[in-house]
Amino acid sequence: MARIAHLSDIHFGAHDPRIVAAAEAWLQQRQPDLVVISGDLTQRARRDQFRQAGAWINRLRAAGMKMLVVPGNHDVPLYDLARRFGAPLRRYKRAISNDLCPFFEDDEVAMLGLNTARSLTIKGGRINHDQMRLLRDRFAHVAPEKTRILVTHHPLFAMPIGRGNELSEAVGQHEDAVRAAAQAGIHIALAGHFHRTYAEAAEKMVAHAGGALVIQAGTATSTRLRNAEPQSFNWLHVHRHDEVELQVVVWDGASFQRGHHVAYFRKDDAWIGQDMVDTGALPGIRIAEKARG
């Protein structure tokens, strides 16, 4: 079993230092097998914001945690046009990592991160055909029993956002990207961007999407909340490629606490979710209302 902490939208520069410290303490105590951060480490891609983000990530690494991190659209300068179009991720590379498409593999999981942040889009993301080839090639030699996980900042799919479940725009070149993920045999797709906790089977979101379970993380430490969701991140127990537990870890105003807990498994080529009983879990954030049944 692989234990994965999935955080997103840290937003140093629009963060709460207490919550940042609490997230670090929670991770230090649990020591996940892998920490995933799916983009937006900063609020405005400023030098001091990257310095804070880099120091935080380095403390987690120094504590023995393995990391897989990808940038988000907020990690590209918005108002500095020369830097935005000339060297959009230079500060990210200096502070966080030179590798914009990191790959991790152990005995149980194989995971690829893809950079979806672009200079020409303010909020939206895009996957190009070179990245799609990389996606297919990276997983071509992965053993079939391993769980294949894709990490992006922007989700590949149009996502329900807001209380009325209006749909967001899908990532650029959406149809080709979804096809590449299906061809690569992706089992789990992790993303962020919308500051909303969500999970759903890819095949329920778009036709011919393959067998992936799509999992979105809320904002872990930002003060920019949406839909009245508190800060949170995801705690995954990946038992097998067809059996995953997902628990939301929720900020209660003083510390991070266990929240809604759902076990997902594939049956008859479909993902089924079942609530797990946890009498100590906080109410509030609910995962994947449509996927359970």
Summary of the structure (lengths in Angstrom):
residues: 293
radius of gyration: 17.5
end to end distance: 24.8
largest distance: 53.2
contacts: 1046
relative contact order: 0.15
helix: 24%
strand: 30%
